[in-house]
Amino acid sequence: EWADKGAAKIVRDVTNPKTGQTTREVIRKGIKDFKFGDTLGDGSYSTVMVATSKENGKKYAVKILSKEYLIRQKKVKYVNIEKNALQRLNNSRGIIKLYFTFQDESSLYFLLEYAPNGDFLSVMKKFGSLSEECACYYSAQIIDAINFLHTKGIIHRDIKPENILLDKEMKVKLTDFGTAKILEPKQQSHGSGPSYDLLTRSKSFVGTAEYVSPELLNDNWVDYRCDIWAFGCILFQMIAGKPPFKATNEYLTFQKVMKVQYAFTAGFPLVIRDLVKRTLIKQPDQRLTIPQIERHHFFKDKNFKDGSVWEEPAPEIQPYRM
Ligand code: ADE
């Protein structure tokens, strides 16, 4: 029933220096190997805590999920999606790494990369807004990380500032793939790895009201372009200090989203205004694509092709002043 078993395994090949014979050692990781610390966050069906390896002191974020709760709330499917998505995306810039998974009687454990600088929402709240330079630095990494997961056939469907974590160097790490859509590879004769039909439409649920795309509210389906919509909302928020579609309740927020009813704050930089306007477009096929976003004037000093958006040091965080 719990699809996991193998992932907690560490396989080590040990060669005997005398005989030259190599044997394979299998070491199973379990909760006994970690010391649990502070709580980092509570989700609706999980808790995330700091976990420190007893062997080498390395810190992880452990996501703990109660089996009983998952079954009762019918959330087992989402846990498997999260694990499968993270495994497909492993070792990629801009995505939180999944190191091990294991379980005991009561719970499932996901040992994730620890992002010590918290989430992007807290940063934006602390500073109120972000300077153009900061907005450029963070949005470049966010769009490039989204691009990467799309090339791997994964649509996140709930991109929002809480799901954008910051590592020790203030580099972006996307997390929370429980509501992702994992696409099947296209049939291919040969070539350079699998490819995916990103236009595959999937029925969806409402992610988070403020970042949800109009096509989901209108027709109850989305494709990869819902993540681009969310990117536009977050970019707006970096400068304005609040998401573009926000009302006193969800219903009124949805009304605004469906009408694409938002207004730029006074002094909103023209170049970012232009990019936001071309991204927050009701018709998904009229929205800028990721390559078009990466070529936009706002990113004229960024090089996405050589990965340098991931290498430059983070600018000092400052609020936007008009
Ligand atoms: N909160 C949720 N997941 C986290 C992680 N991987 N690192 C730090 N804080 C988190």
Residues whose N, C-alpha, C, O or C-beta is under 5 A from the ligand:
A	BS01	ADE	L40 G41 V48 A61 L112 E113 Y114 A115 P116
